Amino acid sequence: MDFTDQRLSYEKGMLDQQSVPESPFELLKGWMSEAIAQNVQEPYAMSLATCGADNKPSVRIVLLREVTETGIVFYTNYESAKGQDIAENPNAEALFFWHELERQIRISGSIAKIDADKSAAYFQKRPHDSQVGAWVSQPQSGEVSNREVMEQTFAQLQSDYPENSPVPTPEFWGGYEIRVEKIEFWQGRANRMHDRIVYMRDQNSSSSAWTTKRLLP
Ligand SMILES: Cc1cc2nc3c(=O)[nH]c(=O)nc-3n(C[C@H](O)[C@H](O)[C@H](O)COP(=O)(O)O)c2cc1C
């Protein structure tokens, strides 16, 4: 297959260093709201790149569940391949791409587990069968001999924890927060003259001050 003749002109928006808000969280929430308003499907799905001690990067989709005052939160199995990468190297990057808006956002920083109480509160809010599914997928990313084994475990757990009976929150499952150190907002423009504004957290300031730069596309 050859895609060398395939190209689109991006013309839906612009981004100007003078008019972006001081806080990147304000812009992130603004762009997220626009993506929802424009019916982008699962705008909160993001690619998450991690890299363990083997120096081999690894990327997969996870769902953004919260934007806090310091970062972004997603939930997963702490013993998964990504969980092991994070235990070995807390630096990570998340990426959103919304074709409908011709935008991407790159968010990098260090990752830390969120409070166990907060993870438990979220786990208990999830649908019953998703809670059961989290127990089946242990250890997430481990090998399973066939689908039947998964289905048997699922059925067994459903009978142990029928609908309306609480499913315990697994210790191996919970949230991570990427504490944002850098966010790049990318808006596609015509002729490959894309707008890229990057925010960097001010290292010398204890408050959350940010500096911005325009980058070449
Ligand atoms: C749309 C979408 C959303 C997903 N959301 C999550 C999520 O929030 N948490 C998660 O652990 N896995 C999620 N997954 C599955 C992951 O992409 C991945 O397969 C899984 O976490 C195992 O990754 P790992 O082996 O690198 O740890 C999602 C997949 C897709 C396609």
The ligand as a Tripos MOL2 file, in Angstrom:
@<TRIPOS>MOLECULE
LIG
   31    33     1     0     0
SMALL
NO_CHARGES

@<TRIPOS>ATOM
      1 C1        -10.8670    3.1020   23.4790 C.3       1 LIG1
      2 C2        -10.0260    2.3210   24.4550 C.ar      1 LIG1
      3 C3        -10.0450    2.6590   25.7920 C.ar      1 LIG1
      4 C4         -9.2850    1.9520   26.7060 C.ar      1 LIG1
      5 N1         -9.2540    2.3750   28.0160 N.ar      1 LIG1
      6 C5         -8.4330    1.7670   28.9120 C.ar      1 LIG1
      7 C6         -8.3010    2.2710   30.2370 C.ar      1 LIG1
      8 O1         -8.8780    3.3150   30.6140 O.2       1 LIG1
      9 N2         -7.5040    1.5850   31.0820 N.ar      1 LIG1
     10 C7         -6.8170    0.4700   30.6980 C.ar      1 LIG1
     11 O2         -6.1260   -0.1040   31.5300 O.2       1 LIG1
     12 N3         -6.9010   -0.0130   29.4490 N.ar      1 LIG1
     13 C8         -7.6820    0.6140   28.5270 C.ar      1 LIG1
     14 N4         -7.7550    0.1560   27.2250 N.ar      1 LIG1
     15 C9         -6.9530   -1.0450   26.8740 C.3       1 LIG1
     16 C10        -5.4990   -0.6330   26.6430 C.3       1 LIG1
     17 O3         -5.3550    0.0070   25.3790 O.3       1 LIG1
     18 C11        -4.5080   -1.8030   26.7370 C.3       1 LIG1
     19 O4         -4.8810   -2.8290   25.8330 O.3       1 LIG1
     20 C12        -4.4270   -2.3880   28.1440 C.3       1 LIG1
     21 O5         -4.4680   -1.3820   29.1370 O.3       1 LIG1
     22 C13        -3.1480   -3.1970   28.3180 C.3       1 LIG1
     23 O6         -2.0360   -2.3630   28.0830 O.3       1 LIG1
     24 P1         -0.5660   -2.7550   28.5720 P.3       1 LIG1
     25 O7         -0.3730   -4.2110   28.2520 O.co2     1 LIG1
     26 O8          0.3600   -1.8660   27.7820 O.co2     1 LIG1
     27 O9         -0.4850   -2.4660   30.0540 O.co2     1 LIG1
     28 C14        -8.4890    0.8570   26.2890 C.ar      1 LIG1
     29 C15        -8.4740    0.5130   24.9250 C.ar      1 LIG1
     30 C16        -9.2090    1.2460   24.0320 C.ar      1 LIG1
     31 C17        -9.1080    0.9070   22.5570 C.3       1 LIG1
@<TRIPOS>BOND
     1     1     2 1
     2     2     3 ar
     3     2    30 ar
     4     3     4 ar
     5     4     5 ar
     6     4    28 ar
     7     5     6 ar
     8     6     7 ar
     9     6    13 1
    10     7     8 2
    11     7     9 ar
    12     9    10 ar
    13    10    11 2
    14    10    12 ar
    15    12    13 ar
    16    13    14 ar
    17    14    15 1
    18    14    28 ar
    19    15    16 1
    20    16    17 1
    21    16    18 1
    22    18    19 1
    23    18    20 1
    24    20    21 1
    25    20    22 1
    26    22    23 1
    27    23    24 1
    28    24    25 2
    29    24    26 1
    30    24    27 1
    31    28    29 ar
    32    29    30 ar
    33    30    31 1
@<TRIPOS>SUBSTRUCTURE
     1 LIG1         1 GROUP 0 **** ****
